[in-house]
Amino acid sequence: MPDSVPAETVSARRSAETPRVSRLGFWSLIATQFQGAFNDNALKFLVIFLIIGNNLSPDEEETKVLLVGSLFSLPFILFSMTGGYFADRYSKRTVTIWTKVFEISVMLFAIAGFALHSLPMSMVAVFLASTQGALFGPSKYGLLPELLPEKELSWGNGVIELGTFLAVITGTVVGAHLSDAFAGRQYYSGCVFLACSVIGLATSFGISKVPAADPAKTFRANFLGDLWEQGKFIRRDHVLWLAVAGNTYFFFLGALLQFDIVFYGRDVLHATATRGSFLQAAIAIGIGLGSLAAGYLSGGKIE
């Protein structure tokens, strides 16, 4: 028998092993993303249904529910550029792990807010949880081309969107159910979220180690100026501009419909929080299945 393995054989073995390692890292990313989206949406809808159950005046109730929606959305405007900086400056795997550590601290804060029956603290927890999602987002999507070959990117995008909306479905239903199940003892709900965050931290360690994309990148404190510059860059690419505009409109419409359904379920259908959440789940199922179908229909072509 030969004492050494030919270089060609070693190279072939490495090529055969790379997809397996990358695929393990990819599914770890999917699991981590699923947990984060689940927690964010379960917490948001739990707080919304707590507001609805407080017997407030209709105007005050609607104002607070819409405020929760704003607190959930605002971090993606304020901190997505910061998340993009972290995703370039450091390894995206490292960024993911540390955002999960931050998420655990947020859930501890949420438990304190629930234990004190403090609605303001609970609403701040929604804002902080969404901040974690905004910081994680660029690393989440940036990891895909580092974990998958180019021909599988459309499929990978479809899977991650499907996983996201499955998490939205389960988070919406579970958040509504927790509002009924732990009425007056919502710190138990916070403990459920905390346990999920710990699981998400564990799965994040399974993501493949990747190098930093731009270790020399400098941080720009003026995020509005940075956003304006990126907007000008996007407008120079007509197709990219249309894609961003379409995506923005889609999520605007989805958010609007989501809050309409909350009040429709209560005022028109007179449904409980748990039953009303099934309407939200129906929307997410449609979006998730459409996302997966789009990935397959692209035929592996990146456009």
N, C-alpha and C positions, 0 to 999 in steps of 0.2 A: 504493500500500500504506500502511496506517496506520503511524505512527511508534511507537505503543505498543500493547501487548497489553491487551485489556479485563480488568478485575479478575476477572470471572467465569471467563475462560479460565485465568488464573493459578491461581485457586482450584481449578478442575477438574483442572489439571495436577498440583498439589500432592497432591490427593486420590488421583490415579491413581498417583503415585510413592510415597506413604507405605507402602502394603502391600509394595511391592517392597523398599524399604529395610528395613522391619521383618522381612520374611521372610529377607533376607540375614543380619540380626542374629540371628534365631531359629536358622537353620541353623549359624551360627558358635557359638552357645551349645550346640547339640546336639553338635557336633564336640568342643567343649571338655569338655563333660560326659562324653562317651564316653571320651575319652582319660584323664580323671581316674579314672573308675570302672574302666577297664582296668588302669591302673597299680596302684590300690589292691588289687584282687583278685589280680592276677598276683603282686604282692609278698607278699600274705598267704599265698597257696597255695604259693609258692616256699618261704617260711620253714617252713610246715607240713610240706612234703615233705622239707625238709632235716632237720627234727626226726625224722621217721619213719625217715630213712636213717641216723641216728646210732647205731643199735643200742643204744638205751636200754632200761631195764626197762619192761615194759608200763605200770606205774603212773606212772613218771616221764614216759614218752612222752605218755600221755593228759593228764597234768597240764600239760605244756608246750603241747600242742596247744590245750587249752582256755584256757590263758593267752593264747595268740596271739589266740584269738577274743575274749577279754575286752578285750585291748589294742586290738583293732580296733573294738569297740563302745563302750568307755568314753568316748572323745572326743565322741561324739554326745550323751552325757548332760552332760558337763562344759562343752562349748564351743558347743553349738548356740545358746544364748541370746546368747553373745558374737557369733556369726555374724549373728544377727538384729539386734543393735545396729549392727554395721558396715553391714548391708544397708539400714538406715534412715538412718543418720548420713551415709553417703557414697554416691556413685553405685555402683550394683550392678555396673556394668561395671568400675569402678576396683577394687572389692573382688575381683572375679574375677581381674583381671590380677595383683594383688598376692598372691593365694593361689597363683597359678601360679608366681610367683617363689619363694615359700616352698617349694612342691613341688620345685622344682629343687634347692634347698639340701638338702631331705630326701633326694633321690636321690643326691646327692653323699655324704651321710652313710651311706646304704645301701651305696654302692660301697666306702667305707672299711671298713664292717663285714664285707662279703663278702671283701674282700682280706685282712683280718686273721683270717678264719674265726671271727669273734666272734658267737656266737648271741645273747648279750644285746644287742649293738648292732643286730643284724638285727631283733630283737623291738622295740626302741625305734623303729627306722625304721618298723615297721608302725604303732605308736602315733602317730608324727608324721605319717605319710601320712594316717591316718584323721582326725587333727586338722585337716589341710588340708581334707578333705572336709566336716567338720562346720562349719568357718568359711565354706565356699563354698555349702553347701546352701541357706540362706535366700535368698541372692542368686540362686541358680539358679532356684528356684521363684518368687521375687518378680519376676524379669525377665519371666516369661511374659505377665502382663497388660500389661506395658509394651511388649512386642514384637508382640503379637497382638491382634486385635479380640476382644471378648467371645465372639462366636459361635464362635470357633475355639479357645477355651481348653481345652475337653474334648479336642479333637483334639491340641492341643499337649501336654497332659499325657500323653496316650497315647503320643505320639511320644517324649517325653523318657524315659518309663518303659521303652518298648521299647528305646531306645538304651542306657539304663542296663543292662538285663539282657542285651542283646547284648554289651555291654562285659564284664559279669560272665562270660558264656559264654567269650568269647575270652580274657579275663584268666585264668580258671581253667585252661583248657586250655594256654595259653602258659606260665603259671607252672609247671605240672606238667612240661611239656616242657623248660623251661629247667633244671629240677632234674636231669633226666636228661642233657640235652645238654652242660651245662657243669659236670658233677660235678667238684668240687675247684677250679673256676675261676669261681666265681659272680660275681666282679666284672664279668665280661662281661655277665651278666644285669643288673647294676646299670647298665651303660652303655646297654643297651637301654631300660631304664626312663627314664634321663636323656634320651635322644634323644626319647622319647615326650613327656616333660614339656616339652621345648623346642618341640615341635610344638603342644602344648596352649597354651603361652604365645602362640605365633603366631596360633592361631585365636581366642584370646580378644580380640585387637585388632579382630577383625571384628564383634564384638557392637556393636549400635547404642549410641551415647552417650545416656544417660538421666540426668536430674537426680536429686539426692538426695531421698528421700521425706520425711525429717525432719531437716534439718541441725542443728536445735537439740536433738536427742535427747541425753540425758545417759546416761553409762555407769553401770550398777549392778554393783558388784563382787561383791555377795552373789548369786551366780547361783542358789543354792538358794532364797533368798527370792523372787527373780524367777520361778523355776520354779513355786513354790507359788502366787504371785499369778496366773500364767498358767493354772495348773491350775484355780483357782477360777473364772476367767473362762470357761474351756472348759466346766466343769460346769454353768454357767448356761444354756448352749445345748445342749439335749438331743441334737439331731441331730449337732452338732459333737462332743460327748462320745462318742457311739456311733462316729462315724467314727474318732476318735483311738484309742479302745479297740480297734476292729477292726483298724486298721492296726498297732498295737503287737503285738497277738496274732499277726497274720500274720507279721511279721518275727521274732518270737520263735520261732514254729514253723519258719520257714524256716532260721533260724540253727541250731536244734537238729537239724534234718534234715541240714543241710550237714555237720556234724561226725560224725553217725552214719554218713554215706556214706563219709567218709574211712576210718574203721575197718572198715566193711563191705567196702569194695573191697579193703583189704589183707588182712584176717583171713579173710574168707569166700570172696571171689572170687579172692584171691591175684593181684590185678591190679597192673601197674606203675603208677607215678604218672600217666603220660600216659593210660593206659587208664581208670584210676579217675576221672580228671577228666571223662570223657565222661558219667558219671552226674550229676555236678554240672551239666554243660552242659544235660542233659535237663530238669532242674528250671528252670533259667533260661529256656530256650526256652519252656516252658509259661507261666511268669509274664510274659515279654515279650509273647507273642502275646495273652495274656489282657488285658494292659494296653492294647494297641492296640485290641483288640476293644471294650473298655469305652469307650474314647474315641469310637469310631464309633457304638456302640449308644446313647450318651447323646443322639444326635441334635442336638448343639449346645446342649443345655439345661444350664445350670449349676444344680446342686441343692445 
